[in-house]
Amino acid sequence: MVRIRLKRVGAKDTPAYRIVVADSRSRRDGRAIEEIGYYLPLRKEDNFHLKLDRVDYWLSRGAQPSETVASFIKKARKQAQAVQAAAQ
């Protein structure tokens, strides 16, 4: 099964995460199929970014997001709608 989940990178006491598509059997920080975003928890504003087109592609292929990534997807969609509404 393919999962969309976080992969920890960064130095000790300075967490940074990549949002990746990976096989569910691979290790947390192991090999990923594709990197589709990032999450920087120490930043106050604008602390994550997602490529929504790639998220939609992988979800259509049956990938399951983790709970944390699912919340990021929901927030990213809400931000995209707000940007679209402001442009009109």
Biotite code that builds the C-alpha atoms (Angstrom):
import biotite.structure as struc

atoms = struc.array([
    struc.Atom([0.000, 0.000, 0.000], chain_id="A", res_id=1, res_name="MET", atom_name="CA", element="C"),
    struc.Atom([1.243, 3.499, -0.816], chain_id="A", res_id=2, res_name="VAL", atom_name="CA", element="C"),
    struc.Atom([1.072, 6.179, 1.880], chain_id="A", res_id=3, res_name="ARG", atom_name="CA", element="C"),
    struc.Atom([1.510, 9.936, 1.859], chain_id="A", res_id=4, res_name="ILE", atom_name="CA", element="C"),
    struc.Atom([3.417, 10.719, 5.039], chain_id="A", res_id=5, res_name="ARG", atom_name="CA", element="C"),
    struc.Atom([6.140, 12.777, 6.702], chain_id="A", res_id=6, res_name="LEU", atom_name="CA", element="C"),
    struc.Atom([9.852, 12.028, 6.400], chain_id="A", res_id=7, res_name="LYS", atom_name="CA", element="C"),
    struc.Atom([12.082, 13.667, 8.992], chain_id="A", res_id=8, res_name="ARG", atom_name="CA", element="C"),
    struc.Atom([15.122, 15.588, 7.813], chain_id="A", res_id=9, res_name="VAL", atom_name="CA", element="C"),
    struc.Atom([17.116, 18.355, 9.472], chain_id="A", res_id=10, res_name="GLY", atom_name="CA", element="C"),
    struc.Atom([19.536, 18.576, 12.348], chain_id="A", res_id=11, res_name="ALA", atom_name="CA", element="C"),
    struc.Atom([19.099, 17.564, 15.959], chain_id="A", res_id=12, res_name="LYS", atom_name="CA", element="C"),
    struc.Atom([16.675, 19.936, 17.757], chain_id="A", res_id=13, res_name="ASP", atom_name="CA", element="C"),
    struc.Atom([15.815, 21.528, 14.385], chain_id="A", res_id=14, res_name="THR", atom_name="CA", element="C"),
    struc.Atom([13.055, 19.383, 12.922], chain_id="A", res_id=15, res_name="PRO", atom_name="CA", element="C"),
    struc.Atom([12.100, 19.656, 9.288], chain_id="A", res_id=16, res_name="ALA", atom_name="CA", element="C"),
    struc.Atom([9.909, 17.248, 7.388], chain_id="A", res_id=17, res_name="TYR", atom_name="CA", element="C"),
    struc.Atom([9.341, 16.397, 3.764], chain_id="A", res_id=18, res_name="ARG", atom_name="CA", element="C"),
    struc.Atom([5.903, 15.247, 2.710], chain_id="A", res_id=19, res_name="ILE", atom_name="CA", element="C"),
    struc.Atom([6.532, 12.146, 0.638], chain_id="A", res_id=20, res_name="VAL", atom_name="CA", element="C"),
    struc.Atom([4.778, 9.329, -1.154], chain_id="A", res_id=21, res_name="VAL", atom_name="CA", element="C"),
    struc.Atom([6.263, 6.049, 0.065], chain_id="A", res_id=22, res_name="ALA", atom_name="CA", element="C"),
    struc.Atom([5.509, 2.370, 0.331], chain_id="A", res_id=23, res_name="ASP", atom_name="CA", element="C"),
    struc.Atom([3.915, 1.652, 3.700], chain_id="A", res_id=24, res_name="SER", atom_name="CA", element="C"),
    struc.Atom([6.535, -1.017, 4.418], chain_id="A", res_id=25, res_name="ARG", atom_name="CA", element="C"),
    struc.Atom([9.505, 1.349, 4.058], chain_id="A", res_id=26, res_name="SER", atom_name="CA", element="C"),
    struc.Atom([11.125, 3.034, 7.064], chain_id="A", res_id=27, res_name="ARG", atom_name="CA", element="C"),
    struc.Atom([10.038, 6.513, 8.170], chain_id="A", res_id=28, res_name="ARG", atom_name="CA", element="C"),
    struc.Atom([13.193, 8.121, 6.818], chain_id="A", res_id=29, res_name="ASP", atom_name="CA", element="C"),
    struc.Atom([13.744, 5.537, 4.104], chain_id="A", res_id=30, res_name="GLY", atom_name="CA", element="C"),
    struc.Atom([13.357, 5.623, 0.369], chain_id="A", res_id=31, res_name="ARG", atom_name="CA", element="C"),
    struc.Atom([10.428, 7.592, -1.007], chain_id="A", res_id=32, res_name="ALA", atom_name="CA", element="C"),
    struc.Atom([8.693, 7.354, -4.365], chain_id="A", res_id=33, res_name="ILE", atom_name="CA", element="C"),
    struc.Atom([8.195, 11.125, -4.677], chain_id="A", res_id=34, res_name="GLU", atom_name="CA", element="C"),
    struc.Atom([8.552, 14.270, -2.560], chain_id="A", res_id=35, res_name="GLU", atom_name="CA", element="C"),
    struc.Atom([5.460, 16.454, -2.825], chain_id="A", res_id=36, res_name="ILE", atom_name="CA", element="C"),
    struc.Atom([5.977, 19.087, -0.153], chain_id="A", res_id=37, res_name="GLY", atom_name="CA", element="C"),
    struc.Atom([7.579, 20.147, 3.104], chain_id="A", res_id=38, res_name="TYR", atom_name="CA", element="C"),
    struc.Atom([6.685, 21.065, 6.692], chain_id="A", res_id=39, res_name="TYR", atom_name="CA", element="C"),
    struc.Atom([8.803, 23.316, 8.922], chain_id="A", res_id=40, res_name="LEU", atom_name="CA", element="C"),
    struc.Atom([7.273, 23.170, 12.426], chain_id="A", res_id=41, res_name="PRO", atom_name="CA", element="C"),
    struc.Atom([9.538, 25.856, 13.942], chain_id="A", res_id=42, res_name="LEU", atom_name="CA", element="C"),
    struc.Atom([8.258, 28.519, 11.539], chain_id="A", res_id=43, res_name="ARG", atom_name="CA", element="C"),
    struc.Atom([5.246, 30.479, 12.727], chain_id="A", res_id=44, res_name="LYS", atom_name="CA", element="C"),
    struc.Atom([3.733, 31.478, 9.373], chain_id="A", res_id=45, res_name="GLU", atom_name="CA", element="C"),
    struc.Atom([3.737, 29.677, 6.036], chain_id="A", res_id=46, res_name="ASP", atom_name="CA", element="C"),
    struc.Atom([5.277, 26.556, 7.552], chain_id="A", res_id=47, res_name="ASN", atom_name="CA", element="C"),
    struc.Atom([4.193, 23.997, 4.951], chain_id="A", res_id=48, res_name="PHE", atom_name="CA", element="C"),
    struc.Atom([3.840, 23.670, 1.191], chain_id="A", res_id=49, res_name="HIS", atom_name="CA", element="C"),
    struc.Atom([2.112, 20.981, -0.880], chain_id="A", res_id=50, res_name="LEU", atom_name="CA", element="C"),
    struc.Atom([1.925, 20.319, -4.605], chain_id="A", res_id=51, res_name="LYS", atom_name="CA", element="C"),
    struc.Atom([-1.841, 19.790, -4.742], chain_id="A", res_id=52, res_name="LEU", atom_name="CA", element="C"),
    struc.Atom([-1.791, 18.483, -8.320], chain_id="A", res_id=53, res_name="ASP", atom_name="CA", element="C"),
    struc.Atom([0.567, 15.662, -7.285], chain_id="A", res_id=54, res_name="ARG", atom_name="CA", element="C"),
    struc.Atom([-1.494, 15.002, -4.142], chain_id="A", res_id=55, res_name="VAL", atom_name="CA", element="C"),
    struc.Atom([-4.600, 14.584, -6.298], chain_id="A", res_id=56, res_name="ASP", atom_name="CA", element="C"),
    struc.Atom([-2.696, 12.262, -8.649], chain_id="A", res_id=57, res_name="TYR", atom_name="CA", element="C"),
    struc.Atom([-1.540, 9.984, -5.833], chain_id="A", res_id=58, res_name="TRP", atom_name="CA", element="C"),
    struc.Atom([-4.928, 10.001, -4.097], chain_id="A", res_id=59, res_name="LEU", atom_name="CA", element="C"),
    struc.Atom([-6.538, 8.951, -7.390], chain_id="A", res_id=60, res_name="SER", atom_name="CA", element="C"),
    struc.Atom([-4.043, 6.064, -7.515], chain_id="A", res_id=61, res_name="ARG", atom_name="CA", element="C"),
    struc.Atom([-5.164, 4.856, -4.072], chain_id="A", res_id=62, res_name="GLY", atom_name="CA", element="C"),
    struc.Atom([-2.522, 6.386, -1.795], chain_id="A", res_id=63, res_name="ALA", atom_name="CA", element="C"),
    struc.Atom([-3.657, 6.884, 1.795], chain_id="A", res_id=64, res_name="GLN", atom_name="CA", element="C"),
    struc.Atom([-2.516, 10.030, 3.662], chain_id="A", res_id=65, res_name="PRO", atom_name="CA", element="C"),
    struc.Atom([-1.471, 9.899, 7.312], chain_id="A", res_id=66, res_name="SER", atom_name="CA", element="C"),
    struc.Atom([-3.618, 11.889, 9.749], chain_id="A", res_id=67, res_name="GLU", atom_name="CA", element="C"),
    struc.Atom([-1.143, 14.773, 9.837], chain_id="A", res_id=68, res_name="THR", atom_name="CA", element="C"),
    struc.Atom([-0.792, 14.941, 6.071], chain_id="A", res_id=69, res_name="VAL", atom_name="CA", element="C"),
    struc.Atom([-4.581, 14.756, 5.674], chain_id="A", res_id=70, res_name="ALA", atom_name="CA", element="C"),
    struc.Atom([-4.865, 17.899, 7.830], chain_id="A", res_id=71, res_name="SER", atom_name="CA", element="C"),
    struc.Atom([-2.226, 19.631, 5.660], chain_id="A", res_id=72, res_name="PHE", atom_name="CA", element="C"),
    struc.Atom([-4.146, 18.692, 2.518], chain_id="A", res_id=73, res_name="ILE", atom_name="CA", element="C"),
    struc.Atom([-7.329, 20.143, 3.996], chain_id="A", res_id=74, res_name="LYS", atom_name="CA", element="C"),
    struc.Atom([-5.544, 23.399, 4.946], chain_id="A", res_id=75, res_name="LYS", atom_name="CA", element="C"),
    struc.Atom([-3.835, 23.665, 1.550], chain_id="A", res_id=76, res_name="ALA", atom_name="CA", element="C"),
    struc.Atom([-7.153, 23.261, -0.273], chain_id="A", res_id=77, res_name="ARG", atom_name="CA", element="C"),
    struc.Atom([-8.705, 25.954, 1.928], chain_id="A", res_id=78, res_name="LYS", atom_name="CA", element="C"),
    struc.Atom([-5.777, 28.308, 1.184], chain_id="A", res_id=79, res_name="GLN", atom_name="CA", element="C"),
    struc.Atom([-6.050, 27.622, -2.546], chain_id="A", res_id=80, res_name="ALA", atom_name="CA", element="C"),
    struc.Atom([-9.761, 28.462, -2.478], chain_id="A", res_id=81, res_name="GLN", atom_name="CA", element="C"),
    struc.Atom([-9.062, 31.695, -0.595], chain_id="A", res_id=82, res_name="ALA", atom_name="CA", element="C"),
    struc.Atom([-6.426, 32.730, -3.147], chain_id="A", res_id=83, res_name="VAL", atom_name="CA", element="C"),
    struc.Atom([-8.808, 31.895, -5.988], chain_id="A", res_id=84, res_name="GLN", atom_name="CA", element="C"),
    struc.Atom([-11.623, 33.912, -4.392], chain_id="A", res_id=85, res_name="ALA", atom_name="CA", element="C"),
    struc.Atom([-9.332, 36.897, -3.846], chain_id="A", res_id=86, res_name="ALA", atom_name="CA", element="C"),
    struc.Atom([-8.253, 36.811, -7.501], chain_id="A", res_id=87, res_name="ALA", atom_name="CA", element="C"),
    struc.Atom([-11.853, 37.161, -8.704], chain_id="A", res_id=88, res_name="GLN", atom_name="CA", element="C"),
])
